[in-house]
Amino acid sequence: MLITAIPPIALTVGANRVVRGVAIPHPVGDPGEEPAVEFEIRKKLLEKALRALCEPIKEQTLFE
């Protein structure tokens, strides 16, 4: 499972579960946001990643 801002590259190299991140320099957050907003962004991405890990898949899957 990979969190990335560039899903096509992750899929090209064979990652089977890909979660779209925020931006290239900061895929798992946005340091320009207030701390409380940043926390929520990170929390939602982590929850999405955990759901992606639990999801049965048969082929590469992009989780938006």
Backbone bond lengths (Angstrom), bond angles and torsions (degrees), N, CA, C in turn:
res aa  C-N    CA-C-N  psi(-1)  N-CA   C-N-CA  omega(-1)  CA-C   N-CA-C  phi
1 M - - - 1.445 - - 1.510 106.51 -
2 L 1.309 115.20 134.89 1.458 120.92 -175.99 1.520 109.53 -136.02
3 I 1.329 115.41 132.18 1.468 121.30 172.20 1.520 105.87 -100.45
4 T 1.328 116.40 122.03 1.464 120.23 -177.26 1.522 110.77 -150.48
5 A 1.315 115.13 153.94 1.462 120.53 175.20 1.526 110.90 -88.02
6 I 1.349 116.54 -5.60 1.458 121.06 -178.26 1.534 109.09 -126.46
7 P 1.328 117.88 72.92 1.461 121.18 -177.51 1.526 115.46 -56.21
8 P 1.345 120.89 -36.95 1.462 118.29 -178.87 1.538 113.25 -58.39
9 I 1.311 117.46 -36.65 1.458 120.30 178.51 1.520 110.16 -68.34
10 A 1.320 117.49 -43.15 1.464 120.93 178.90 1.522 110.85 -60.65
11 L 1.316 116.97 -41.10 1.463 120.50 179.10 1.530 111.06 -69.12
12 T 1.330 116.81 -36.05 1.457 120.99 179.02 1.525 111.96 -63.80
13 V 1.343 117.11 -37.54 1.465 119.77 -178.36 1.521 112.47 -86.89
14 G 1.347 117.38 -0.33 1.453 120.05 170.52 1.511 117.60 102.65
15 A 1.320 119.23 9.99 1.464 120.04 175.85 1.524 108.54 -61.11
16 N 1.334 116.93 131.42 1.463 118.18 -175.59 1.525 113.51 -86.57
17 R 1.314 117.62 -28.12 1.472 122.00 175.88 1.521 107.18 -126.59
18 V 1.324 116.19 123.07 1.457 120.98 -177.18 1.523 108.51 -126.98
19 V 1.325 116.11 127.81 1.464 122.01 175.63 1.524 107.39 -109.91
20 R 1.328 116.10 128.58 1.468 120.46 -179.85 1.532 109.69 -70.64
21 G 1.325 115.43 125.66 1.461 121.82 178.74 1.518 111.84 -89.76
22 V 1.332 115.10 -170.81 1.458 121.32 -173.90 1.529 112.26 -80.83
23 A 1.329 117.75 -58.67 1.463 121.77 -176.12 1.527 109.53 -153.43
24 I 1.318 116.49 161.65 1.461 120.42 -176.55 1.527 112.57 -57.69
25 P 1.331 120.41 -49.68 1.476 117.61 -177.82 1.537 113.63 -73.54
26 H 1.328 117.21 -20.57 1.465 121.39 -177.91 1.531 108.93 -140.80
27 P 1.341 117.91 77.49 1.460 119.51 -175.39 1.526 114.81 -66.95
28 V 1.325 116.75 -22.90 1.474 119.01 -175.83 1.524 110.07 -119.16
29 G 1.316 116.99 47.90 1.453 119.64 176.83 1.515 111.96 155.70
30 D 1.306 115.26 -178.92 1.457 122.30 178.08 1.525 107.74 -142.62
31 P 1.340 117.71 95.87 1.462 120.41 -175.67 1.524 114.33 -64.43
32 G 1.325 117.35 -11.07 1.459 120.20 178.13 1.518 113.15 -80.33
33 E 1.320 117.12 -8.76 1.466 121.64 -178.89 1.529 111.05 -87.36
34 E 1.314 114.71 163.92 1.461 120.44 173.34 1.530 108.78 -63.32
35 P 1.332 118.12 152.05 1.469 120.29 -177.17 1.533 114.48 -53.80
36 A 1.305 117.91 -39.94 1.472 119.84 -178.91 1.527 111.09 -67.30
37 V 1.324 117.24 -39.44 1.465 121.64 178.57 1.523 109.26 -68.92
38 E 1.315 117.30 -43.07 1.468 122.38 177.33 1.527 110.58 -57.71
39 F 1.305 117.08 -43.16 1.462 121.65 178.63 1.525 110.95 -60.21
40 E 1.321 117.10 -43.82 1.467 120.90 -180.00 1.530 111.67 -65.76
41 I 1.326 117.36 -39.31 1.462 120.80 177.29 1.520 109.71 -60.30
42 R 1.328 116.53 -48.92 1.461 121.24 -179.33 1.535 111.56 -63.99
43 K 1.319 115.80 -41.20 1.463 120.13 -179.58 1.528 110.80 -62.36
44 K 1.345 117.30 -45.07 1.455 120.82 -179.58 1.523 111.73 -64.80
45 L 1.344 117.29 -38.74 1.459 119.70 177.54 1.525 111.34 -66.12
46 L 1.312 117.14 -40.84 1.460 120.48 178.31 1.527 110.60 -63.97
47 E 1.323 117.30 -43.44 1.465 120.53 178.48 1.529 110.70 -62.33
48 K 1.333 116.76 -41.22 1.462 120.42 178.28 1.526 110.73 -64.25
49 A 1.331 117.01 -40.37 1.462 121.28 178.57 1.526 111.11 -64.77
50 L 1.316 117.44 -41.15 1.464 120.35 178.27 1.527 111.56 -65.65
51 R 1.320 117.21 -39.02 1.469 120.28 175.81 1.527 110.44 -64.12
52 A 1.338 116.53 -38.72 1.464 120.59 178.64 1.522 110.76 -62.97
53 L 1.321 117.54 -38.59 1.462 120.92 178.57 1.524 112.21 -66.72
54 C 1.309 116.95 -30.72 1.463 121.26 -178.05 1.528 112.59 -85.28
55 E 1.307 116.98 -16.82 1.463 121.77 -176.12 1.531 110.76 -76.60
56 P 1.335 118.15 124.08 1.465 118.73 175.24 1.528 109.91 -71.03
57 I 1.316 116.78 131.61 1.459 121.11 -179.70 1.530 109.88 -131.15
58 K 1.321 116.39 157.18 1.464 121.73 177.51 1.517 111.66 -115.78
59 E 1.323 115.99 -12.45 1.462 120.88 179.16 1.523 108.62 -149.32
60 Q 1.322 116.37 172.16 1.459 119.45 178.83 1.520 109.81 -54.61
61 T 1.335 115.26 137.72 1.461 119.57 -175.47 1.525 109.67 -135.48
62 L 1.325 115.63 133.50 1.456 122.33 175.14 1.524 108.11 -101.10
63 F 1.317 116.14 122.62 1.465 122.03 178.01 1.515 107.40 -101.12
64 E 1.317 116.31 114.63 1.474 121.91 -177.55 1.507 110.19 -83.30
